[in-house]
Amino acid sequence: MAFDQIVNITEFPKTYHLVDKSKPEIDIIGIRNFAIYDSTLIIYTTRNDGIWTILSLPNYNDLGKYLKIGEGPLEFMQSPSVASNNSIIRENNQLIAYLYDFEKGRILKFDIDKSVEQRTLDLEVLNDSILPFLFNFAMIDSTTFFIKKFEYSPSRQIRQIYKNGTLAIPKFMELLNNSSLMEGEDINILSTITKYSNINKKIVEMPVGLNYLNIYSLDGSFSKSICIGNNPFNINTIQRTNMWNRTRTFDGLRVFKNYFAVIHINEKEINYQMNRKKFPSILVFDWDGNPLMELKMESHITSFDIDFINKELYTFDVHSDEFYKYDISNIMN
């Protein structure tokens, strides 16, 4: 599931060991992941009556709890994650989240700043004709969306562009779409976390069980696969490997103006689920796919983000509920 141009990366120009950490004063039960935008911290929780908790940085003032689980017209049957299947952007100087409703196949527009200012939910349906049960969703503009759906025979995940109600598959995407699995195999072998940069006009796909990242522009002018190691994982070989002996490679994709970053786990699945043995790293790349730096952690993490105003890196581990922050002013300078 890679492009013809595959770049193998075995080392990074710079490596930093993040050791000194502190615990932010956040006391929220049921955290799953989080994201930071300017001075706004958005936390995705297991609460049914306030899925997203919003705090201000750096003092963690409570700005409200928003979005609900339910069957109402503006409620969700499955919680929308902060980390995937949404697009959170600045639009007319307002922080806006475009959310994909997995069960109903809708796109909803959540005005975060307006909701915080008015202390009441500002949420509306933008589009109610998107397919339900999509594996990936990313908003390109108000009429254009990147989607990835499941195809049963053979088992594949098909990337498409939805524009003004019409579905199309750009030619260069066919190379990725052709990857398929044996009947009954775990479809998550092909699963990715997908993010679109509206600044750089590029998409990054991060698989959870393959050792390479795919980065490409929607017009097909740029496409590259970035392999961490000497050889890309072979999907047929993975299928012949016992599920517990397969490798969990990446987690926690974040995109920024000048670079993007992922958590590199590189653990056997049995260790990742039962008793993690390796501390992960955060790998940082520029938008041409060149390696910039590796941030070596000494605690386990499943999500991360950066407070650029106060120059702090935040991390969270869903398995242990550990929330930490690091002063990275020396690295950013």
N, C-alpha and C positions, 0 to 999 in steps of 0.2 A: 504494500500500500504506500508506495513512494514514487517520486518523480524520477526521471532519467538522471537528473543531476543530483547526486548524493555526495555530500561532504562529510568526511569522517573527522570527528573531533575527539582527541585523546587528552588534550590539556588546554588550559585557559591562560591568557596573557597575565592575569592577576588573580591571586587567591587570598581571601581574607578569612580568618577564623573568628567567628562571633562567639564570644565566651561570656562577657559581662552583660547581664540582662537584669531587668527588673519587672515586677508584676504591675500592670496597670490597675487602677482602682475600678475594676469592672466586676460587678456581682450580678451576673445574669445566668439563670439556670437554662440548660438545654441549648447551648450554642452549637451550631453546626459549621458555619464559616462566616466570613466577614469581608468587607471592602472599605477602602478609604477614598474619598473624593474631596480634595482641598481640606477643609477643616471639619468634614462630616464623616463620622464612623457609622457604617451600616452593618448591623449584626443580624444574621439569619438564625432564627431559633425554632424550637419545636412547639412554641406556643400556638394554640389554635385561634386566639383572639388578638393576636398581634405578632405576626410572623417575623416582621422586620422591626427591630428596635434601633432607633436612631439617636446617636450621641454626638455632642460637639467635642472637638479636640482643641486644646490638650487637657481640658478639665473634666471630660466625661459627663457633662450636663445632659440630663435626659430630655430629648426633644420629642419624645412620643413613640408609641407603638402602633404599627400600621399593618394592614392586610390581614384578612381573616380566612380561615378554613370553613367551608360551608357550601350550600347549594344556592345561595342568593345570587342575584344578577351580577354583583361585583365581588363575589367571593370565589375562592379557589378550592377545588376538590383535592388537589395535590399542591403542596407548598412550593412557591417559586423560590429557588435558591438565589442568593446574592452572587455566587461564584460562577454560575453557568446558566445558559438559556435566557439571558436577558442582555439588554444594552443600556448602560447608564452613562449619560453624556450631558454636557453643558449645551443648552439650547436657549438662545435669547437670554443668556446669563442666568438661566434657571437650571437647577439640577433635575434631570428627568430620567426616569427608568421606564424602558419599554419591556414589558414582561410577557413571556409566552405562557399561555394557559394550556398545560399538557393534556388535560382531559377534554377540554371543550374546543381546542384548536383556535384560540383567539389571541390577539395581541392587545394588551391594555397599556395605556399611558398613565404613569404614576408621577405626578408633579411633586417631587420630594420637598423642594424649597417652599412651595405654596402650602403644602400640607403642614409643614413645620410652623410657618408663619401664622396660619389660621388655626392650628391645633385641631384640624379635622381633615379626614382623608379626601384628597383630590385625585380621583381615579376615574378613567373613562375607557370605554371599548374603542380601540382604534380600527381594528379589523377583526371580523368574526368568521372569516371564510378560509383561514389557514388550516391545514390538515392537523388533526389531533395526533398525539402519541409520537411526535417527532423526537429523534435522538439529539438533534442540534438545532439551534435557532440563533441567528445573529441579524441585527437590523443594519441594513446598508443605508437606506433613507426611508422616508415616510411611505413609499410605495414599493420598496424593493427589500427583499429579505433573503438571506442564505438559510436553507433548510437541509436537513439530512434525515431521510426516512428509511424504514426497514423494508426490504424486499425478501419474500419468503423463499422463492426457488429460482436460483440458488440463494442461500442466505447472504445477503449483501446489505450495505448501507449506502444509499444513493444520495449524492449531493446534487442539489438543484438550486436555481435562482428563481424566486417567485417575484414577478414584477407586474403590477397592475392586474392581478388575477391570472396571469399566465405563467406556466412552469417551463423552464428551459434548462438544459445541461450544457454548459460551455465545453468545447471540445477537449480542453486540457484536463478537465475534471474526470473524464472517462477513465483515465489511467488509474485514478484512485478508486473510482466506482467499480472497476472490474474485479477488485479483490473480493473473494467469496470464501465461504466456509463449508465444511461437510455438513450434511443434514444432522440436526440435533446438537451441533457444537455450540459453545458459549459465544453468543453474538458480541459480547463485550470485548472479544479479541480485536474487533474492528472499531470499537467505540473510541471517541475522542472528545476532549473539551475543546470548543472552538470559540475564538474571539476575533472580532474585526476591529481594526484601527481606522477610524474615520479620518484621522490625520494623515496616516501613511498609505491608506487605501489598500491595505493588505490583510489577509486572513492568516492566522496561525492555528494549526490543529495539533493538539497534544494527545497522543494515545496514552492509555494507562498501562498497556501491556506490551508495547513495542518500544524499541530503543532509539526511535528517531522522531523528529518533529517535521511537519510539513508547513511551509510558508509560501504564500502565493498571492498575486494580485488578481482581481476578478476579470480583468481584460486579457489575462493570459500572458502578459508581457514579462512576468517574473514568476518563476516556480523553482523551489529548491527543497530538498530534504536534508535535514541536519541529523546525522547519526552520531550518537554518543558512544564511541567505541570504534573498533576496527571493522566490524561487519554488521549490517542491519539484520535484525531478527527475521527469520523466515516463518511465515504464517503456517505453512504446512508442518514445519518442525514443531511449532508451538502446539498444534492440534494433536500431535503424537506424544506430547509430554503430559504426564499426570498434572491435573489442575493445581495441586498443592506445590508442585515443583516449578510452575511457571513463574516468571518474574514480574513483579509490580515495579514499573519503571518511573513514571512521572505522576505528579499531582499538582494542583494549585497554579494554573496558568494565569498570569497577570500581564496586561499590556499597558505601556506608558508611551509618552510622546516620542522618545528617542530610542527606546529599547523595549524588549519584552523579557519575561523571566518565568521559569518553571521550577518546581520542586523535583529534584532528582532523588528517588527513593532507592531503586536498585536492590530490592529485597525479594527473596523467594516468597511466594504468596503465603505459604504456611507460616513463615516467620513474621510476615507483615500482619497477619491476622492473630497470631498466637503470642509471639514473643520477639519483638523487633530487635535485631542485633546491630544494625548499622544506623548511624545518624545520617540524615539526608543533607543535601546541599541545595542551595538556590543557584541556578545557572542563568546567567544574563547574556543576551544576544542583542546585536543591533538589528535593524529592519532589513538588512541584506543577509542576515543569517550568520554573521561573523561573531565568534565568541568574544565576550568582553571581560567577564569575571566570574569567579566561583566564590560563593559565600558558604563556607563550611559551618554547619550547625553542630552544637553539642547538646541538643535536645531534639525530641521528635516533633515534627510539625506536619499539618495537613493543609494549612492555608496561611497566606501571608499577604501583606501589603505595606506600602510606604506612605508615611506622613511627610510629604515634601516640605511643608512649611516649617515643621520642627525637626526635620532630618532624623526621623526615627523609623525603624523597621519594626512592624508588629507581626507576631506569629501566633498561631493557635493550633493545638493538637486535639482533634475530636475524640481520640481514644482516651486521653488522660485528662481532658478539660483544662489543660495548661495554656494560659494566655501570657505571653511575654512581649516586652519591647526592648529594642537595642538602639543605642545612640550610634548612628552611622554617619555623623557629620564629617568625620575624617575621610570616609570612603567617598561620600558625595562630593567633597571638595576636590 
